[in-house]
Amino acid sequence: MWNQLSDEDRLFAEVTRKWVDRECPKDWCRVLESREHEFPHKLWDKLVAFGAHGIGIAEEYDGQGGSIITQALFAREFSRTAAGLSWVWGVTSFSGSKTLKFCGSDSQKKEFLPKIARGELKTAMSFTEAGGGTDLLGGMKTSAVKADGGWILNGEKIWSTGADVADYLLVMARTEKNVARRSDGISLFFVPRHSEGITISPLPKLGMRAMSSCTVVMDQVFVSDDLLLGEPGRGWYQSTKTLNNERLINAATCLGMLDGVLEDATEYMSNRTAFGKPIGQFQALQHYLADIAMWQKQGELMLFHTARLQADEQPSAVESGMVKIICSEYANRAADLGIQILGGMGYSAETDMQRYWRDSRLLRLGPISNEMARNMIAESYGMPRSF
Ligand SMILES: Cc1cc2nc3c(=O)[nH]c(=O)nc-3n(C[C@H](O)[C@H](O)[C@H](O)COP(=O)(O)OP(=O)(O)OC[C@H]3O[C@@H](n4cnc5c(N)ncnc54)[C@H](O)[C@@H]3O)c2cc1C
C-alpha cells in the first residue's frame, strides 16, 4: 500500500497514527463507548484540534484539503482505536461536507463548509425509514410539499446517527408522487435540528453506544428554500456519489478495526501462557492470526485500489460495494477470532475485541446491507435485477 501513496499522504498517515496513539488510546475510547447516549464531546474537541473535520474540504473553505484517499487513511488510523466511535468524525464528514461539496450551491458551501471544517457544526444523515432501509425509495413516506418561501416536511426517519447532537439533518424526502421511476421526485434538505415540529428519540443498540442512533419525527416542519440541496426531484441521483464515498469510508473503518484486532491478538498471544508456554506457540492460534493478517492485506489492497479510482473520478460503484463487503466481513470474522484468541478476556468489557466485533457487525448490514451490495455486483456482471 505504501508505495501507492503520495509522500504527502504517507506522512499524513504517520502523523495521524501518532496522534491517535497519543490522544485517543484504546482504553479511553472503550470507556467513552460504554456510556450509552452520551456523545463524546471531548473526542469531538480533539478531532477539532487536529483539524480532522476539515480533511477533504478545500482550503478556500477553511479546510485542510486532501482527497478521498486522505479521508480513507484518516478513517483507518482513527478506527484502530476508536472503532465505531470513528463515526463521531465520519457522520458530519459524509452527511454534511460531502453532500455540500457534491450538490450544494456556492452560497451553501460558503455558509456551511467553513463551519464544518472548524468543527462548529455537526450534521446527521436522515435517510432510512421504518418502512425500509434497503428498499429506501419504496419505503419512503416522508414528503416535502412546496409552500411560500420553502417546503413543509412530514414523516418519520429511523436510525439517524448523531441526530440528537446535530445542528442540521440531511433529510431525503419525496417531493413528487407521480413519477416514471421511484428514484425520480426525491429531494435533499438541510434541516435545522431545532426546527419546530421535530422530535428526536435515541434507540438502544448493540454497539457504538455513545453515539446515539435516533428516530426523527417531522410534523409540519418548515424548511426555507435556501436549505434545499441541489435540484428538486434529483436528490437520489445527487446522493449516489456521497453514498459511494461513504462505502469506501465504511471499508476503511473496518480495516482500522481489523488492524486493532491484529495488534491486540498478537500482543496477547505473545504474553498469555498456557501449559507453560505462550499461547502464541499453539499452531491453531497461529493459523487464526495468519488468516487475520491475510484478510488485512486483501482489504488494504482493495481499499486503496478503490480509493484511487474515486480520487481519479473513475467509475467505482461496483468496487465501492465490493470493498465494503470485503472489509466488513473480514473485520467481523477477525474480531470473532480475536475473541477466541483472548478466551474469556475477549468477552470481557475490559478489552477491545468485543468492541471491534460489535462495531464491525453493524457494517455488514448498513449503510447498505451486504446482500444488497452483492445484488448490485451480480447485476454489473449481466445478471437480471433481483429486486
Ligand atoms: C446502528 C445503526 C446506525 C444507522 N445509522 C444510519 C444513519 O445515520 N442514517 C440513515 O439514514 N440510516 C442509518 N442506519 C440504517 C441502515 O442504513 C439500515 O439499517 C440498512 O440500510 C438496512 O435497512 P433495514 O434495517 O431497513 O433492513 P431491511 O431493508 O429490512 O433488510 C432486512 C434484511 O433483508 C435483506 N434484504 C432486503 N432487501 C433485499 C434484497 N433485495 N435482496 C437481498 N436481501 C435483501 C437485507 O440485506 C437484510 O438482511 C443505521 C442503522 C443502524 C442499525
The ligand as a Tripos MOL2 file, in Angstrom:
@<TRIPOS>MOLECULE
LIG
   53    58     1     0     0
SMALL
NO_CHARGES

@<TRIPOS>ATOM
      1 C1        -26.7340    1.4370   14.3500 C.3       1 LIG1
      2 C2        -27.2800    1.8930   13.0450 C.ar      1 LIG1
      3 C3        -26.9370    3.1540   12.5750 C.ar      1 LIG1
      4 C4        -27.5080    3.6280   11.3940 C.ar      1 LIG1
      5 N1        -27.2520    4.9160   11.0000 N.ar      1 LIG1
      6 C5        -27.9620    5.4520    9.9720 C.ar      1 LIG1
      7 C6        -27.8840    6.8510    9.6610 C.ar      1 LIG1
      8 O1        -27.1090    7.6100   10.2730 O.2       1 LIG1
      9 N2        -28.6900    7.3580    8.6930 N.ar      1 LIG1
     10 C7        -29.5560    6.5670    7.9900 C.ar      1 LIG1
     11 O2        -30.2540    7.0840    7.1220 O.2       1 LIG1
     12 N3        -29.6490    5.2230    8.2410 N.ar      1 LIG1
     13 C8        -28.8840    4.6640    9.2210 C.ar      1 LIG1
     14 N4        -28.9930    3.3080    9.5130 N.ar      1 LIG1
     15 C9        -29.9000    2.4980    8.7330 C.3       1 LIG1
     16 C10       -29.1960    1.4440    7.8510 C.3       1 LIG1
     17 O3        -28.6740    2.0590    6.7180 O.3       1 LIG1
     18 C11       -30.2360    0.3500    7.5360 C.3       1 LIG1
     19 O4        -30.4630   -0.3510    8.7390 O.3       1 LIG1
     20 C12       -29.7970   -0.5530    6.4240 C.3       1 LIG1
     21 O5        -29.8570    0.1170    5.1960 O.3       1 LIG1
     22 C13       -30.6760   -1.8210    6.3360 C.3       1 LIG1
     23 O6        -32.0260   -1.4460    6.2480 O.3       1 LIG1
     24 P1        -33.1320   -2.0970    7.2180 P.3       1 LIG1
     25 O7        -32.6010   -2.0350    8.5960 O.co2     1 LIG1
     26 O8        -34.4140   -1.4360    6.9260 O.co2     1 LIG1
     27 O9        -33.1790   -3.6140    6.8170 O.3       1 LIG1
     28 P2        -34.1510   -4.2450    5.7070 P.3       1 LIG1
     29 O10       -34.1040   -3.4310    4.4810 O.co2     1 LIG1
     30 O11       -35.4620   -4.5110    6.3280 O.co2     1 LIG1
     31 O12       -33.4250   -5.6320    5.4290 O.3       1 LIG1
     32 C14       -33.6270   -6.8040    6.2340 C.3       1 LIG1
     33 C15       -32.8610   -7.9540    5.5890 C.3       1 LIG1
     34 O13       -33.3870   -8.2070    4.2750 O.3       1 LIG1
     35 C16       -32.3300   -8.1810    3.3390 C.3       1 LIG1
     36 N5        -32.8060   -7.6650    2.0700 N.ar      1 LIG1
     37 C17       -33.6300   -6.6110    1.8430 C.ar      1 LIG1
     38 N6        -33.8040   -6.4330    0.5310 N.ar      1 LIG1
     39 C18       -33.0710   -7.3820   -0.0960 C.ar      1 LIG1
     40 C19       -32.8260   -7.7410   -1.4590 C.ar      1 LIG1
     41 N7        -33.3620   -7.0640   -2.4690 N.pl3     1 LIG1
     42 N8        -32.0130   -8.7920   -1.7210 N.ar      1 LIG1
     43 C20       -31.4300   -9.4900   -0.6990 C.ar      1 LIG1
     44 N9        -31.6290   -9.2250    0.5890 N.ar      1 LIG1
     45 C21       -32.4300   -8.1790    0.8900 C.ar      1 LIG1
     46 C22       -31.2750   -7.2420    3.9520 C.3       1 LIG1
     47 O14       -30.0000   -7.4530    3.3860 O.3       1 LIG1
     48 C23       -31.3670   -7.6390    5.4090 C.3       1 LIG1
     49 O15       -30.6100   -8.8120    5.6130 O.3       1 LIG1
     50 C24       -28.3790    2.8050   10.6580 C.ar      1 LIG1
     51 C25       -28.6820    1.5150   11.1110 C.ar      1 LIG1
     52 C26       -28.1660    1.0600   12.2930 C.ar      1 LIG1
     53 C27       -28.5560   -0.3080   12.7950 C.3       1 LIG1
@<TRIPOS>BOND
     1     1     2 1
     2     2     3 ar
     3     2    52 ar
     4     3     4 ar
     5     4     5 ar
     6     4    50 ar
     7     5     6 ar
     8     6     7 ar
     9     6    13 1
    10     7     8 2
    11     7     9 ar
    12     9    10 ar
    13    10    11 2
    14    10    12 ar
    15    12    13 ar
    16    13    14 ar
    17    14    15 1
    18    14    50 ar
    19    15    16 1
    20    16    17 1
    21    16    18 1
    22    18    19 1
    23    18    20 1
    24    20    21 1
    25    20    22 1
    26    22    23 1
    27    23    24 1
    28    24    25 2
    29    24    26 1
    30    24    27 1
    31    27    28 1
    32    28    29 2
    33    28    30 1
    34    28    31 1
    35    31    32 1
    36    32    33 1
    37    33    34 1
    38    33    48 1
    39    34    35 1
    40    35    36 1
    41    35    46 1
    42    36    37 ar
    43    36    45 ar
    44    37    38 ar
    45    38    39 ar
    46    39    40 ar
    47    39    45 ar
    48    40    41 1
    49    40    42 ar
    50    42    43 ar
    51    43    44 ar
    52    44    45 ar
    53    46    47 1
    54    46    48 1
    55    48    49 1
    56    50    51 ar
    57    51    52 ar
    58    52    53 1
@<TRIPOS>SUBSTRUCTURE
     1 LIG1         1 GROUP 0 **** ****
